Amino acid sequence: MTVLKDILYKVTINAVVGSTGIPVHKIEFDSRQVETNDVFVAISGTLTDGHQYIDKAIKSGATAIVCEALPETLENGIAYIEVGNSHQALAYMAANFYEHPSENLKLVGVTGTNGKTTISSLLYQLFKKAGYKVGLLSTVKIMVDDQEFKATHTTPDSLTINKYLSLMNDAGVEFCFMEVSSHGIHQKRTEGLKFEGGIFTNLSHDHLDYHDTFAEYRDVKKTFFDQLPSEAFALTNSDDKNGLVMLQNTQAKKYTYALKNYADYRAQILENEFGGLLLKVNDSELWTRLIGSFNAYNILAIYGTAELLGLEKEEILRLISELENVSGRFQYFISEGRITAIVDYAHTPDALKNVLETINNIRTKNETLITVVGCGGDRDKTKRPKMAHIASALSTKVILTSDNPRSEVPETIIEDMEKGVQAQNFNKTLAITDRKQAIKTACQMAGEKDIILIAGKGHETYQEIKGERFDFDDYKIVQTYLKQLEK
């Protein structure tokens, strides 16, 4: 039996009303999920405040309430715990409730603007190929060794994290690789977890709809490294101007990787083509199916992490050469009509620039490069003109379209994007609101040896419009249209 006082260990408590010796069935922060003898944690979210649902939680059977402000009316027989930060309290309570599952495996967190999914997913692949039981917490999916679960957030809530880490303990998982988003760090979802290491990829324009300034966004990322223990490792991209900032106050052992600067793990690109990359990593040559300089950085992060976790260098080199591309990350095919179609998750200016520069470095310039790109609704509006500017400057033709418009009018989003298109690029830029029609038009415009890039949604298999999700898979759609047109 779990007792309330046992799961409050390390929680900063301001006041207690009632008994903490009562039994607890489970922890909930969604009042709709509360059952008899549950403890309800009232969290202030971006859209709603859990404190408004305390009465509802009690009516549903909650016998304990954790909150940042006590209600004016206190119910008899209910335990009230007033805390300084409900997000942080939930994280520690979740870890306590599931008996600290992160301590029973080697957990590595990956943070940064771009590359989190690729690095964490490929590390999962690599350690599986090396014969280990492995876990993955990513944007694309959650893996408990061979068992797959659906992911809903880049970094899940702390209850979900600890639940899956507990399942990993039960399955005998030895290593787990986890994406750590700025939202997750800011909302304390990773507190109470024991990390074996942390990886920093890069920092560029994103999430300024959530963080007020770029400096705040950077500093939130930095707190993840500030909190790493001395026995952990911190591996950072020293080519990024914020890379060494991440290491300033960390107690963890410090390591770097880079293509340009001196680093512990350094690579030189020897060949870069659609077939893959030939790299020289420190003193060894390495072939990988991944493409582009941005993936050279990802490979370095993977190589360094694998070595820091105890794998032999020769084994790492062999395993990296066997790794397969992550869904929606520079995922491409060549059609029967010899048209190359690429689907990529690039939804930030920096990521889009990286993908387009990679394509331009590989192609001979005799081909037409057609880019289909949109921007998400209800998200950072300041990056919209930047995305269109980059797409129109680095492509032969551009189709501006919808991404996930959510509650916004798609045409308004496209108008915001169009403001970034320079005058000399107007004549090569189209606007087609319907994303499926935009992809179809790109296929109709393409000829032999031409290249189509569909950017922004990557692995997503839906489009979110006015609160509803509709089936939508960029990769399947472009495959279907090219097949139809080439019959």
C-alpha positions as a Python dict, from the first residue, in 0.01 Angstrom:
ca = {
    (1, 'M'): (0, 0, 0),
    (2, 'T'): (129, 347, -92),
    (3, 'V'): (97, 612, 180),
    (4, 'L'): (71, 983, 99),
    (5, 'K'): (365, 1088, 317),
    (6, 'D'): (594, 840, 138),
    (7, 'I'): (538, 998, -203),
    (8, 'L'): (595, 1352, -71),
    (9, 'Y'): (966, 1288, -19),
    (10, 'K'): (1172, 1585, -152),
    (11, 'V'): (858, 1792, -224),
    (12, 'T'): (886, 2152, -99),
    (13, 'I'): (581, 2185, 128),
    (14, 'N'): (447, 2518, 256),
    (15, 'A'): (149, 2392, 456),
    (16, 'V'): (-36, 2070, 544),
    (17, 'V'): (-402, 2037, 640),
    (18, 'G'): (-521, 1690, 738),
    (19, 'S'): (-335, 1360, 763),
    (20, 'T'): (-49, 1251, 535),
    (21, 'G'): (-81, 896, 666),
    (22, 'I'): (-368, 808, 434),
    (23, 'P'): (-339, 541, 160),
    (24, 'V'): (-308, 657, -200),
    (25, 'H'): (-444, 464, -497),
    (26, 'K'): (-266, 670, -765),
    (27, 'I'): (-163, 1024, -862),
    (28, 'E'): (-362, 1231, -1114),
    (29, 'F'): (-336, 1587, -1249),
    (30, 'D'): (-636, 1549, -1484),
    (31, 'S'): (-954, 1572, -1276),
    (32, 'R'): (-1141, 1362, -1536),
    (33, 'Q'): (-919, 1062, -1450),
    (34, 'V'): (-957, 1083, -1070),
    (35, 'E'): (-1091, 778, -885),
    (36, 'T'): (-1144, 679, -521),
    (37, 'N'): (-844, 743, -291),
    (38, 'D'): (-644, 924, -557),
    (39, 'V'): (-426, 1227, -489),
    (40, 'F'): (-504, 1516, -726),
    (41, 'V'): (-224, 1756, -815),
    (42, 'A'): (-358, 2096, -926),
    (43, 'I'): (-132, 2232, -1199),
    (44, 'S'): (-145, 2574, -1363),
    (45, 'G'): (-119, 2502, -1736),
    (46, 'T'): (-93, 2723, -2042),
    (47, 'L'): (-462, 2672, -2128),
    (48, 'T'): (-630, 2587, -1797),
    (49, 'D'): (-567, 2599, -1421),
    (50, 'G'): (-606, 2273, -1231),
    (51, 'H'): (-700, 2464, -916),
    (52, 'Q'): (-1041, 2525, -1077),
    (53, 'Y'): (-1107, 2149, -1071),
    (54, 'I'): (-1027, 2069, -709),
    (55, 'D'): (-1395, 2035, -612),
    (56, 'K'): (-1459, 1810, -912),
    (57, 'A'): (-1162, 1590, -815),
    (58, 'I'): (-1293, 1554, -459),
    (59, 'K'): (-1641, 1460, -587),
    (60, 'S'): (-1474, 1193, -803),
    (61, 'G'): (-1309, 1038, -497),
    (62, 'A'): (-980, 1223, -441),
    (63, 'T'): (-880, 1211, -74),
    (64, 'A'): (-569, 1429, -106),
    (65, 'I'): (-509, 1756, -290),
    (66, 'V'): (-168, 1901, -378),
    (67, 'C'): (-193, 2267, -478),
    (68, 'E'): (-9, 2599, -485),
    (69, 'A'): (-293, 2782, -305),
    (70, 'L'): (-534, 2628, -57),
    (71, 'P'): (-905, 2656, -147),
    (72, 'E'): (-1113, 2900, 58),
    (73, 'T'): (-1334, 2613, 175),
    (74, 'L'): (-1163, 2298, 301),
    (75, 'E'): (-1353, 1969, 301),
    (76, 'N'): (-1347, 1745, 610),
    (77, 'G'): (-1150, 1422, 569),
    (78, 'I'): (-943, 1559, 279),
    (79, 'A'): (-567, 1610, 307),
    (80, 'Y'): (-444, 1937, 154),
    (81, 'I'): (-76, 1989, 75),
    (82, 'E'): (27, 2341, -25),
    (83, 'V'): (347, 2346, -231),
    (84, 'G'): (562, 2612, -395),
    (85, 'N'): (547, 2458, -743),
    (86, 'S'): (291, 2194, -844),
    (87, 'H'): (487, 2089, -1154),
    (88, 'Q'): (794, 2017, -945),
    (89, 'A'): (587, 1845, -675),
    (90, 'L'): (427, 1618, -937),
    (91, 'A'): (771, 1521, -1072),
    (92, 'Y'): (904, 1416, -731),
    (93, 'M'): (578, 1245, -637),
    (94, 'A'): (578, 1048, -963),
    (95, 'A'): (937, 934, -907),
    (96, 'N'): (853, 833, -549),
    (97, 'F'): (530, 655, -649),
    (98, 'Y'): (707, 443, -913),
    (99, 'E'): (1005, 380, -679),
    (100, 'H'): (1263, 587, -871),
    (101, 'P'): (1282, 380, -1190),
    (102, 'S'): (1543, 611, -1350),
    (103, 'E'): (1797, 491, -1094),
    (104, 'N'): (1777, 134, -1224),
    (105, 'L'): (1891, 209, -1580),
    (106, 'K'): (2122, 447, -1762),
    (107, 'L'): (1909, 741, -1876),
    (108, 'V'): (2047, 989, -2131),
    (109, 'G'): (1864, 1312, -2216),
    (110, 'V'): (1897, 1487, -2554),
    (111, 'T'): (1812, 1857, -2576),
    (112, 'G'): (1847, 2135, -2834),
    (113, 'T'): (1635, 2286, -3112),
    (114, 'N'): (1706, 2030, -3385),
    (115, 'G'): (1832, 1671, -3386),
    (116, 'K'): (1673, 1544, -3063),
    (117, 'T'): (1457, 1281, -3231),
    (118, 'T'): (1729, 1162, -3469),
    (119, 'I'): (1994, 1126, -3199),
    (120, 'S'): (1771, 956, -2939),
    (121, 'S'): (1612, 724, -3198),
    (122, 'L'): (1947, 624, -3353),
    (123, 'L'): (2101, 564, -3011),
    (124, 'Y'): (1807, 333, -2939),
    (125, 'Q'): (1875, 154, -3271),
    (126, 'L'): (2249, 130, -3207),
    (127, 'F'): (2223, -16, -2858),
    (128, 'K'): (1955, -262, -2974),
    (129, 'K'): (2191, -379, -3248),
    (130, 'A'): (2463, -411, -2983),
    (131, 'G'): (2243, -665, -2802),
    (132, 'Y'): (2108, -457, -2514),
    (133, 'K'): (1754, -408, -2388),
    (134, 'V'): (1681, -42, -2461),
    (135, 'G'): (1413, 220, -2399),
    (136, 'L'): (1317, 530, -2598),
    (137, 'L'): (1108, 835, -2508),
    (138, 'S'): (1075, 1043, -2825),
    (139, 'T'): (845, 1265, -3030),
    (140, 'V'): (783, 978, -3272),
    (141, 'K'): (719, 692, -3030),
    (142, 'I'): (791, 536, -2692),
    (143, 'M'): (973, 203, -2689),
    (144, 'V'): (1002, -35, -2394),
    (145, 'D'): (1261, -261, -2552),
    (146, 'D'): (1060, -418, -2839),
    (147, 'Q'): (718, -295, -2727),
    (148, 'E'): (596, 25, -2895),
    (149, 'F'): (362, 287, -2746),
    (150, 'K'): (219, 604, -2899),
    (151, 'A'): (390, 933, -2811),
    (152, 'T'): (186, 1251, -2759),
    (153, 'H'): (454, 1502, -2654),
    (154, 'T'): (827, 1552, -2715),
    (155, 'T'): (879, 1518, -2339),
    (156, 'P'): (581, 1349, -2169),
    (157, 'D'): (445, 1461, -1832),
    (158, 'S'): (640, 1335, -1532),
    (159, 'L'): (380, 1070, -1442),
    (160, 'T'): (400, 922, -1793),
    (161, 'I'): (780, 934, -1793),
    (162, 'N'): (806, 745, -1466),
    (163, 'K'): (533, 498, -1565),
    (164, 'Y'): (725, 398, -1879),
    (165, 'L'): (1059, 396, -1698),
    (166, 'S'): (899, 158, -1447),
    (167, 'L'): (783, -66, -1733),
    (168, 'M'): (1140, -55, -1865),
    (169, 'N'): (1265, -172, -1524),
    (170, 'D'): (1020, -463, -1539),
    (171, 'A'): (1145, -550, -1890),
    (172, 'G'): (1510, -544, -1783),
    (173, 'V'): (1601, -237, -1991),
    (174, 'E'): (1962, -123, -1936),
    (175, 'F'): (1972, 203, -2137),
    (176, 'C'): (1708, 465, -2215),
    (177, 'F'): (1737, 762, -2451),
    (178, 'M'): (1499, 1052, -2402),
    (179, 'E'): (1419, 1375, -2582),
    (180, 'V'): (1420, 1668, -2340),
    (181, 'S'): (1227, 1971, -2467),
    (182, 'S'): (1245, 2325, -2333),
    (183, 'H'): (877, 2294, -2237),
    (184, 'G'): (957, 1978, -2042),
    (185, 'I'): (1247, 2141, -1859),
    (186, 'H'): (1053, 2460, -1782),
    (187, 'Q'): (756, 2261, -1651),
    (188, 'K'): (986, 2051, -1427),
    (189, 'R'): (888, 1723, -1597),
    (190, 'T'): (1244, 1587, -1576),
    (191, 'E'): (1302, 1668, -1208),
    (192, 'G'): (1336, 1370, -980),
    (193, 'L'): (1504, 1170, -1260),
    (194, 'K'): (1861, 1044, -1241),
    (195, 'F'): (2046, 1105, -1568),
    (196, 'E'): (2357, 919, -1674),
    (197, 'G'): (2428, 1192, -1929),
    (198, 'G'): (2299, 1485, -2130),
    (199, 'I'): (2353, 1583, -2495),
    (200, 'F'): (2320, 1936, -2638),
    (201, 'T'): (2263, 1957, -3015),
    (202, 'N'): (2219, 2322, -3111),
    (203, 'L'): (2004, 2626, -3043),
    (204, 'S'): (1814, 2827, -3303),
    (205, 'H'): (1490, 3021, -3347),
    (206, 'D'): (1196, 2826, -3202),
    (207, 'H'): (929, 2826, -2929),
    (208, 'L'): (927, 3204, -2883),
    (209, 'D'): (548, 3169, -2854),
    (210, 'Y'): (621, 2997, -2519),
    (211, 'H'): (947, 3156, -2406),
    (212, 'D'): (944, 3536, -2403),
    (213, 'T'): (1298, 3576, -2538),
    (214, 'F'): (1571, 3372, -2702),
    (215, 'A'): (1784, 3422, -2388),
    (216, 'E'): (1511, 3267, -2174),
    (217, 'Y'): (1484, 2975, -2418),
    (218, 'R'): (1863, 2922, -2395),
    (219, 'D'): (1871, 2951, -2016),
    (220, 'V'): (1590, 2697, -1975),
    (221, 'K'): (1793, 2448, -2180),
    (222, 'K'): (2096, 2526, -1966),
    (223, 'T'): (1915, 2434, -1641),
    (224, 'F'): (1903, 2073, -1761),
    (225, 'F'): (2284, 2062, -1760),
    (226, 'D'): (2306, 2265, -1438),
    (227, 'Q'): (2116, 1985, -1264),
    (228, 'L'): (2322, 1690, -1392),
    (229, 'P'): (2509, 1507, -1113),
    (230, 'S'): (2890, 1491, -1096),
    (231, 'E'): (2898, 1124, -1201),
    (232, 'A'): (2706, 1202, -1525),
    (233, 'F'): (2849, 1327, -1855),
    (234, 'A'): (2755, 1642, -2050),
    (235, 'L'): (2827, 1623, -2424),
    (236, 'T'): (2784, 1944, -2622),
    (237, 'N'): (2818, 2073, -2977),
    (238, 'S'): (3103, 2324, -2946),
    (239, 'D'): (3042, 2457, -3300),
    (240, 'D'): (2715, 2606, -3175),
    (241, 'K'): (2773, 2946, -3013),
    (242, 'N'): (2564, 2833, -2713),
    (243, 'G'): (2731, 2493, -2683),
    (244, 'L'): (2988, 2586, -2421),
    (245, 'V'): (2731, 2799, -2234),
    (246, 'M'): (2553, 2474, -2148),
    (247, 'L'): (2863, 2351, -1964),
    (248, 'Q'): (2933, 2664, -1757),
    (249, 'N'): (2777, 2551, -1429),
    (250, 'T'): (2738, 2177, -1473),
    (251, 'Q'): (2893, 1936, -1224),
    (252, 'A'): (2895, 1662, -1487),
    (253, 'K'): (3206, 1550, -1676),
    (254, 'K'): (3239, 1778, -1981),
    (255, 'Y'): (3287, 1658, -2340),
    (256, 'T'): (3252, 1829, -2680),
    (257, 'Y'): (3191, 1736, -3043),
    (258, 'A'): (3240, 1951, -3355),
    (259, 'L'): (3305, 1966, -3728),
    (260, 'K'): (3483, 2305, -3723),
    (261, 'N'): (3638, 2358, -3379),
    (262, 'Y'): (3871, 2149, -3167),
    (263, 'A'): (3668, 1893, -2972),
    (264, 'D'): (3688, 1556, -2797),
    (265, 'Y'): (3491, 1406, -3086),
    (266, 'R'): (3565, 1566, -3421),
    (267, 'A'): (3461, 1476, -3774),
    (268, 'Q'): (3554, 1570, -4129),
    (269, 'I'): (3310, 1515, -4417),
    (270, 'L'): (3492, 1324, -4693),
    (271, 'E'): (3189, 1249, -4914),
    (272, 'N'): (2830, 1374, -4905),
    (273, 'E'): (2572, 1232, -5148),
    (274, 'F'): (2217, 1093, -5154),
    (275, 'G'): (2362, 749, -5079),
    (276, 'G'): (2506, 867, -4749),
    (277, 'L'): (2806, 1026, -4577),
    (278, 'L'): (3171, 926, -4556),
    (279, 'L'): (3321, 1076, -4243),
    (280, 'K'): (3653, 1076, -4071),
    (281, 'V'): (3569, 1060, -3699),
    (282, 'N'): (3878, 1133, -3492),
    (283, 'D'): (4122, 891, -3660),
    (284, 'S'): (3874, 649, -3817),
    (285, 'E'): (3673, 652, -4138),
    (286, 'L'): (3301, 587, -4110),
    (287, 'W'): (3026, 536, -4369),
    (288, 'T'): (2664, 613, -4278),
    (289, 'R'): (2339, 611, -4474),
    (290, 'L'): (2245, 943, -4317),
    (291, 'I'): (2289, 1252, -4535),
    (292, 'G'): (2412, 1609, -4482),
    (293, 'S'): (2632, 1806, -4246),
    (294, 'F'): (2354, 1831, -3988),
    (295, 'N'): (2355, 1451, -3971),
    (296, 'A'): (2736, 1455, -3938),
    (297, 'Y'): (2676, 1640, -3610),
    (298, 'N'): (2412, 1385, -3509),
    (299, 'I'): (2653, 1098, -3583),
    (300, 'L'): (2924, 1263, -3372),
    (301, 'A'): (2683, 1296, -3080),
    (302, 'I'): (2586, 929, -3116),
    (303, 'Y'): (2949, 816, -3146),
    (304, 'G'): (3056, 1015, -2838),
    (305, 'T'): (2760, 899, -2630),
    (306, 'A'): (2813, 533, -2718),
    (307, 'E'): (3179, 555, -2619),
    (308, 'L'): (3098, 738, -2294),
    (309, 'L'): (2848, 461, -2214),
    (310, 'G'): (3119, 197, -2251),
    (311, 'L'): (3097, 58, -2605),
    (312, 'E'): (3419, -22, -2791),
    (313, 'K'): (3523, 215, -3072),
    (314, 'E'): (3536, -53, -3343),
    (315, 'E'): (3192, -181, -3248),
    (316, 'I'): (3047, 172, -3254),
    (317, 'L'): (3184, 238, -3604),
    (318, 'R'): (3036, -87, -3732),
    (319, 'L'): (2696, -27, -3572),
    (320, 'I'): (2669, 332, -3699),
    (321, 'S'): (2722, 206, -4055),
    (322, 'E'): (2413, -16, -4009),
    (323, 'L'): (2180, 257, -3877),
    (324, 'E'): (1869, 339, -4077),
    (325, 'N'): (1710, 681, -4121),
    (326, 'V'): (1447, 793, -3870),
    (327, 'S'): (1091, 831, -4003),
    (328, 'G'): (1031, 1183, -4138),
    (329, 'R'): (1394, 1290, -4103),
    (330, 'F'): (1536, 1336, -4454),
    (331, 'Q'): (1327, 1036, -4554),
    (332, 'Y'): (1347, 1001, -4931),
    (333, 'F'): (1279, 778, -5231),
    (334, 'I'): (1344, 799, -5604),
    (335, 'S'): (1036, 740, -5819),
    (336, 'E'): (1016, 535, -6141),
    (337, 'G'): (1038, 864, -6331),
    (338, 'R'): (1364, 939, -6145),
    (339, 'I'): (1217, 1217, -5933),
    (340, 'T'): (1365, 1239, -5582),
    (341, 'A'): (1105, 1311, -5311),
    (342, 'I'): (1226, 1407, -4962),
    (343, 'V'): (1009, 1440, -4650),
    (344, 'D'): (1162, 1618, -4352),
    (345, 'Y'): (1036, 1746, -4016),
    (346, 'A'): (1219, 2079, -4066),
    (347, 'H'): (984, 2325, -3895),
    (348, 'T'): (1234, 2587, -3778),
    (349, 'P'): (1433, 2831, -3993),
    (350, 'D'): (1764, 2667, -3902),
    (351, 'A'): (1642, 2313, -3974),
    (352, 'L'): (1494, 2417, -4311),
    (353, 'K'): (1817, 2596, -4404),
    (354, 'N'): (2021, 2286, -4312),
    (355, 'V'): (1807, 2055, -4524),
    (356, 'L'): (1803, 2286, -4827),
    (357, 'E'): (2178, 2350, -4807),
    (358, 'T'): (2236, 1975, -4787),
    (359, 'I'): (2028, 1916, -5099),
    (360, 'N'): (2201, 2203, -5284),
    (361, 'N'): (2545, 2069, -5190),
    (362, 'I'): (2457, 1729, -5338),
    (363, 'R'): (2264, 1822, -5652),
    (364, 'T'): (2433, 1930, -5975),
    (365, 'K'): (2213, 2244, -6010),
    (366, 'N'): (2070, 2112, -6341),
    (367, 'E'): (1770, 1982, -6148),
    (368, 'T'): (1472, 2183, -6030),
    (369, 'L'): (1437, 2189, -5649),
    (370, 'I'): (1070, 2233, -5552),
    (371, 'T'): (1002, 2301, -5184),
    (372, 'V'): (658, 2261, -5023),
    (373, 'V'): (649, 2426, -4681),
    (374, 'G'): (407, 2575, -4428),
    (375, 'C'): (407, 2693, -4068),
    (376, 'G'): (198, 2571, -3775),
    (377, 'G'): (-90, 2773, -3633),
    (378, 'D'): (-102, 2891, -3271),
    (379, 'R'): (279, 2879, -3259),
    (380, 'D'): (569, 3124, -3287),
    (381, 'K'): (461, 3372, -3558),
    (382, 'T'): (800, 3544, -3586),
    (383, 'K'): (956, 3248, -3766),
    (384, 'R'): (697, 3246, -4049),
    (385, 'P'): (860, 3510, -4275),
    (386, 'K'): (1203, 3361, -4199),
    (387, 'M'): (1091, 3016, -4316),
    (388, 'A'): (954, 3157, -4644),
    (389, 'H'): (1265, 3369, -4697),
    (390, 'I'): (1493, 3066, -4660),
    (391, 'A'): (1274, 2842, -4877),
    (392, 'S'): (1247, 3097, -5159),
    (393, 'A'): (1617, 3187, -5148),
    (394, 'L'): (1744, 2827, -5156),
    (395, 'S'): (1489, 2660, -5387),
    (396, 'T'): (1415, 2678, -5758),
    (397, 'K'): (1041, 2689, -5691),
    (398, 'V'): (844, 2718, -5366),
    (399, 'I'): (487, 2632, -5274),
    (400, 'L'): (370, 2792, -4947),
    (401, 'T'): (91, 2588, -4791),
    (402, 'S'): (-75, 2477, -4468),
    (403, 'D'): (106, 2281, -4197),
    (404, 'N'): (-112, 2223, -3889),
    (405, 'P'): (-321, 2543, -3889),
    (406, 'R'): (-490, 2446, -3561),
    (407, 'S'): (-729, 2731, -3467),
    (408, 'E'): (-580, 2986, -3709),
    (409, 'V'): (-698, 3071, -4061),
    (410, 'P'): (-449, 2901, -4299),
    (411, 'E'): (-449, 3192, -4544),
    (412, 'T'): (-340, 3429, -4264),
    (413, 'I'): (-44, 3205, -4181),
    (414, 'I'): (59, 3198, -4547),
    (415, 'E'): (28, 3579, -4566),
    (416, 'D'): (266, 3604, -4268),
    (417, 'M'): (510, 3378, -4451),
    (418, 'E'): (488, 3575, -4776),
    (419, 'K'): (622, 3885, -4599),
    (420, 'G'): (963, 3716, -4589),
    (421, 'V'): (986, 3650, -4964),
    (422, 'Q'): (1224, 3897, -5129),
    (423, 'A'): (1117, 4074, -5449),
    (424, 'Q'): (1353, 3877, -5673),
    (425, 'N'): (1192, 3551, -5552),
    (426, 'F'): (824, 3647, -5600),
    (427, 'N'): (799, 3487, -5944),
    (428, 'K'): (908, 3144, -5821),
    (429, 'T'): (673, 3134, -5518),
    (430, 'L'): (318, 2997, -5521),
    (431, 'A'): (59, 2985, -5242),
    (432, 'I'): (-173, 2682, -5229),
    (433, 'T'): (-367, 2657, -4904),
    (434, 'D'): (-466, 2289, -4934),
    (435, 'R'): (-155, 2087, -4844),
    (436, 'K'): (-258, 1781, -5044),
    (437, 'Q'): (-313, 1998, -5353),
    (438, 'A'): (23, 2167, -5290),
    (439, 'I'): (200, 1830, -5289),
    (440, 'K'): (12, 1722, -5601),
    (441, 'T'): (112, 2045, -5779),
    (442, 'A'): (477, 1990, -5685),
    (443, 'C'): (458, 1641, -5836),
    (444, 'Q'): (302, 1781, -6155),
    (445, 'M'): (577, 2047, -6182),
    (446, 'A'): (862, 1798, -6135),
    (447, 'G'): (1042, 1628, -6421),
    (448, 'E'): (1313, 1363, -6450),
    (449, 'K'): (1597, 1411, -6196),
    (450, 'D'): (1413, 1696, -6021),
    (451, 'I'): (1386, 1708, -5642),
    (452, 'I'): (1077, 1767, -5427),
    (453, 'L'): (1122, 1862, -5060),
    (454, 'I'): (813, 1849, -4839),
    (455, 'A'): (904, 2017, -4512),
    (456, 'G'): (747, 2076, -4172),
    (457, 'K'): (548, 1768, -4072),
    (458, 'G'): (790, 1480, -4122),
    (459, 'H'): (675, 1173, -3929),
    (460, 'E'): (332, 1316, -3843),
    (461, 'T'): (41, 1116, -3983),
    (462, 'Y'): (-227, 1380, -3924),
    (463, 'Q'): (-318, 1741, -3996),
    (464, 'E'): (-472, 1942, -3713),
    (465, 'I'): (-749, 2183, -3820),
    (466, 'K'): (-995, 2358, -3585),
    (467, 'G'): (-936, 2113, -3300),
    (468, 'E'): (-971, 1801, -3518),
    (469, 'R'): (-701, 1569, -3646),
    (470, 'F'): (-736, 1434, -3998),
    (471, 'D'): (-530, 1152, -4149),
    (472, 'F'): (-241, 1305, -4342),
    (473, 'D'): (97, 1150, -4423),
    (474, 'D'): (331, 1357, -4644),
    (475, 'Y'): (539, 1053, -4741),
    (476, 'K'): (241, 840, -4848),
    (477, 'I'): (76, 1128, -5031),
    (478, 'V'): (380, 1217, -5242),
    (479, 'Q'): (437, 847, -5318),
    (480, 'T'): (76, 811, -5436),
    (481, 'Y'): (78, 1119, -5660),
    (482, 'L'): (411, 1037, -5824),
    (483, 'K'): (290, 682, -5898),
    (484, 'Q'): (-34, 814, -6049),
    (485, 'L'): (141, 1075, -6262),
    (486, 'E'): (408, 835, -6388),
    (487, 'K'): (174, 558, -6507),
}
